[in-house]
Amino acid sequence: MMMSDERPILVTGAAGSVGAVGRAVVGILRQRDLPVRTLVHREDDRAEALRATGAEVVAGDLTRGADVVRAMAGCRRVYFSMSVSTSYLEAAATAAAAAREQGDLEVFINMSQMTVSQMSLTSTTESRQQRLHWLAEQVLDWSGLPGVQVRPTVFMENPLFTTFAVSSIAKDGTIRLPFGSGRTSPVASRDVAEVIATILVAPSPHIGKVYELTGPRSQDLTGMAAEYSEALGRSVTYVDVPYRQWVDQELSTLGLPQHVFEHLAGMARLHSEGRYDRVTHDIEKIIGRPASSVRDFVTAHPALFQG
């Protein structure tokens, strides 16, 4: 499907690492021969890889109005995303202001988080990053832009399931996380990227909608371990680690920025409190196939689990 004109689609956050949703969106759109412009924070190998797809690459800062206006000029469809950052709300507000000033957008897709659907102005148990996502949604709602809110649950590519689970599986065949009996329905980033690309190609039916994206089932970590076992052909079991022990002895060893550290710690705590026990069928409704399972993900990424 070709767009009604040749104006580029703007994709921000395409050089991000966790999940790499933006990069996948660019790839899907370029495979359809659609014009794409990406806004990246710096010129590096990731920017060159995006250029290799045929996308136009602009380097800039999402919190600087002049950079965002320059990147958005001539674009009528925008996908906004940004990595975990203390500047997230500032960037979202800047992008919304630039879009309003331009005035002729067909769609502004915002990458949010599933936790927002259970938050309020007075809730206090979420991480600061989750709070910034909630506030960003308020700003975009107030803006009057033709918006679409996309709220994925935790990604299968999140460090909780890659850095930590992959390491402990390789070491002794266990998944060591402080989730207790909490249930979760992680989503594959590729599924999220396909949803976003589908909306960007034909946005009209989606304007004003909120899509909550999950995997095909919600289960505890024992159930997830069984899917890992089936995919890997060897036994994987879940070990519930006390939350404080996990934070102090495992999460703290990664040397993460404080904001990212607190966000991951908050996600782990909310898992144990049942906040990720959600299942929707929005992925299948939009892209016409069921969401990928944990087993699908593990099977599709054998190199991640080697050694």
N, C-alpha and C positions, 0 to 999 in steps of 0.2 A: 504494500500500500504506500503510495506516495502522498506527501503533504500537498495541500492546496497551492502552496507556493514554495519557493526555494529558500526561505528564511531558515537559518540554523536553529537547532534545538540546543539550549544552553544546559549543560550538565556541570554542576559544581561537585566538589569532593571526589572527583574521578581518580585521584591519585591516592586515595585513602587505602589503609592496609586491612583492617579487620573486616572480613566479608567482601571487600572490594566491589560493593554493589554498583557504585558509579562507573567503575571501569567496565563492568559487565554490561551495564546499560548502554554505554558508548559502543561496545562491541556489537550488541544486538541491533542497535540503530544503524550502524555502519554496514552490517551484513544486509540490511534492507536498502542500502544505498541512500540513506537519509543524511542531510547535512547536519553536522554536529559541531558545536563549539564547547570546549571545556575550559573551566577556570581552575587552575592549579596554583598552589601556594608558591611553588618554586620550580625552576627549570632543573630537571634531573633525569635519570634514566626512565622513571615512570612517565614523565612528560613526553619523552621521545617515543616510548611505546604507544602512547595515545596517538601521537602524530602518525605513527606507522599504520594505524587503522584508517587514516584519511581524515581524522578529525582535526579541526582547527584548535590550537592550544594557546591560551592566554594566561600568562602568569600574573598573579595579583593577590591581594589580601581581601578576604570576604568582609572584613570590618571597615574597609576604606571605601567610602561611597564612590569616589572617582573610579576606582578599579572595577567595582561592581557595575556601574553605569556603562563603562567601556565594554565590559564583557557581555552585558545584556543587550547592547545596542543592536537593533534589527531582529532580535529573537522574539518569537511569539509564544514559545512553549519553554517552560523552565522546570528543571528538577533541582531542588535545593537540598543539599546534604552537607554535613560537616562532621569531622571526627570529634570524639569526646574532647571538649575544650571549655575552659572558663569563659571564653569569648563567644560561646555558641549563641546566646541570646542576642548579643550585639550584632553578630553576623546575620542572623535571621531577620532582625528588624531592619538592618541596612538593605538586605535583598528585597524585603517587602516594600520599603520606601522607594527603591530604584524601580521596582516593577510598577508601582502606582504612578510614579512620575512619567514613565514611558507610556502607560495608558492603553496599550492595545494588545495585552496578553490574552491568549486563548486558554492557558492553564498554568498554574503554579503548583507543582507537586512538592509537598513537604515531607521529608523523611523524619518521622517522629518515633515514638516507642509505645509498645503495648501498655506499659505501666500508666501512661497518661489517662487511659480509659477508666482507671480506678482512683484517680487523684482529684483533689479539690483545692480551693484556695487555702484551706486551713490544714490540709494533711501535712504531716511532718516526718513520716517514716522513710521517705524516698531519699535517694542520693541527690546531691546538688545538680548533677547533670540531668537527672530525671525531672527535677524542678524546672530547669531551664527549658526542657522540651515542652513542659506544660505551659510555661509562659510564652514560648514561641508560638504555640498553637493559638493562644489568646490574641497575640499580635496579628497573626495572619487572618484570624476570623474578623478582627476589627478592621483590617485593611480593605475589605470589600473585594479583594482579588478573586478571580475564578479558581478557587483552591481545591485541592484534594489532599487530605491527610492520610498518610500511609503509616500504620503503626505495627511494625513487626515485633514479635516477641524476641527472646534471646536468639541470636544467630548460632547455628551449629559451629560456625567458625570463631565464635567468641573464645578468648583465652581460657575460660572455664572448661571448655570442651576440647581445646587443642593443647595449649600450653600445659594445663594441669592433667586432664584426663589422658592425653596421649603419653605424657611422661610416666605416669603411674602404671598405665597399661603395659608400656614397654618394660618397666622395671619389675613388676610382680603380678601383672594381670588384674589390677584393680583400678577402679575409679574412686579416687579419694576426694570427696567434696563435702561441705557442711550443709547439705540440703535436708537432712533428716528424712522424714517421710513425704516431703514436699513433692508435688508433681509438676511436670514441665512439658512443654511441647515445642522444642526448638525448631527454628525454621532455617532452611538452606538459603544462603544469600542469592544463589542463582534464581530461585523461585521468586524472591522479592524483586530482583532485577527484571525478570520477565513481566511481572505485574506492572512495574513502573514503565517499561518500554511500551507495553500494550496501551497504557493510558496515554502516553505521549503521542503515539501514532494516531489515536482517535479519541480525543479527550472529552468530547461533548457529553456522552452519557454518564460521565464520572464527576462532573463539576458539582462541588458541594458535598461530596461523599467522604466518609471515613471508612477506611479499610483496615481491618485488624488481621494480620497475617500470622498464622501458626503452622506448625507441622500437622500431620494427619491424626495424631492422638496425643493425649496428655497422660503421662505415666510417671511413676516414681523412678528413682535412679536404679533400682533393681531391675525394673522393666527395660530401661535404657541399656543397662549392662548386658541384658539378654540379646538385644539387637546387635550390640558390638560383638558379642560372642558368635552369633550366627554369621555376621559378615566376615569376621576374621578367621573363623574356623578353629577357635580356641577359647578356653574359658576366660570370661571377664566377669568380675563380681564388684559390687558396690560396697565401699567402706565409708560409713558415716563418720566424718572427723568433727570433733567439737569445733564450733565456730571460732572461738577466740584462738584456739590452737592453730587452726588453719590460717587465720589472718596473720598471727604473729610469726609462725614458723614456715609458712609456704608463700602466701601472697606477698609478704614484706620482703622476701628475698629477691623479687624481680626488679627492685629499684625503680618503680614506676613514679611518675609525677604524682603529687599528692591528690590532685583532682581525679585522676584516673584510678588511683589506688582506692579512694573512697567510693568511687562508682562501682568497681568490681566487688568490693566488700559489701556494698549495699545490695547489689544484685544477688549475691549469695545469701544474704540474710532474708531478703524478700522471697527467695525460692523456698527457704525453710518455713516461711510463714504462709505459703500457699498462694502467693500473689501471681505466680506464673502458671497456675492451673487453669488454662484457657484453651479452647479449641474453636476455631471457626473454619468455614469452607470458602472464604473469600478468594483464596488462590485459585481453586478449581473454577469458581464462578467467573473469574476474569480471564484466565489463560487456558481453560478448557481441559485441564488435567489435574489429578490430585497432587497435593503437596508432597514433596519428597520426605521419606521416612529417615530415621537415624540410620537404619540399615542401608538404605540407598546412598546416603552421604558417605558412610564408611567404605562401602564397596567402590564408590566413585573416586575415592582418594587413597588408594593403597600406599602411595609413597609416604603419606603422613604417618602411617602406622608401622613402617618398616623399622626394625631395630628397637 
